[in-house]
Amino acid sequence: MNLVFKALSDPTRRHILQLLRKKPMNAGDLAEHFPIAKSTLSAHFAILREADLIEAKKSGTVITYMLKVSVLEEALLAFAETVGIGLPVQAPLRKAVGKAR
């Protein structure tokens, strides 16, 4: 979970994830959205891969990146549980139902 939140802490990496949420994109297409050097963007891709938030598939010299939504969802759910968000809603509902009877 720490690697995921480290990856999400940077606005450039969050923007990359937003772009990949729409569709898989190759490195060149992604680079068009950022005014930074390709080597810097490559470092961002490495951090996102390390956190397992994206998958890279190489075809010849082209690398296509895809978002791994399930990993992001798992990390967010784990964080929500850590801070007590998402507790069972049924317990308070049972009390309300019991009073209505």
N, C-alpha and C positions, 0 to 999 in steps of 0.2 A: 504494500500500500504506500510506503514511503516513496518508492520510485515513481509511482503514478502521480502523487501530489507534487513531487519535484518537477516532473514533466509538465504538469498543469500550471505550475507557478509562473511560467513565462508567457507573456501575451503573444509572442510569435508562434510558440508551439500550440497555444489554444486556437490561434487563427488557422494553423495548418490542419488541426483536427476538425474545425468547422468546414473547411474546404473539402476535406476527405469525407465528411458526413454526407455530402451531396453525391460524390462519386469518386472512384479510384482515380488517381492522377499520377502522371509521371513527374519526375523531379524537375524537368524543364518547365512543365506547365505550372507547377507550384511556385517555381522561382519567379515567374512573371508577376506574382502577387506581392513580392517583397523587394524593397530597395536595399537588399543586403547581398554580400558576396556569396557565391554558391558554396564556398567552403564553410561559411558560417551557417548556412542553411543545412548543409550536410551534417554539421554538429548537432543541430536541432533534431534532424531525422534520427541520428544515433541515440539521442536521449529518449525519444519517443519509442524507438525499437527496444531499447533496454527496459523501458517500463512496460513493454508488450502491448502498447496502445495502437501500434501500427504494424502492418506486415509489408515487407518489401519483396517483390518478385522481379527478378532480372530476366530480360529477354534481349539477348545480344548486348548492346551497350545502354539499353533503356531500362531504368528502374521504375517500376510502378508501385505506388504506395496505396494501401487500403487501410481503412479504420477498422479496428477490432473492438466493436461496440461492447461485446460481452465482457471484456476485461475492464473497460471503463465502468460499466454498470456494476460489476462485482465490487470494485474499489469504492464506488460511491455508496453502495448498500452497506458495505463493511464500515465505512466512516459514519454513516447515519446510525448504525447500531451502536458504535462506540460512543457517540454523543447522545444516545437515547432517543433519536428520531426514528419513527417507524415502529413504535411499540404497538402491540396488538390493540386494535380499536374495539374489539369485542368486549373486553372487560367493562368499560363504562357503559356500553350499550346494554349489557345484561342487567345492570343496576337500574337503568332507565326502564327497561322492559318489566322488571320485577315490580317497580313502583306503579306501573300502569295497570297491573292486574289487580 
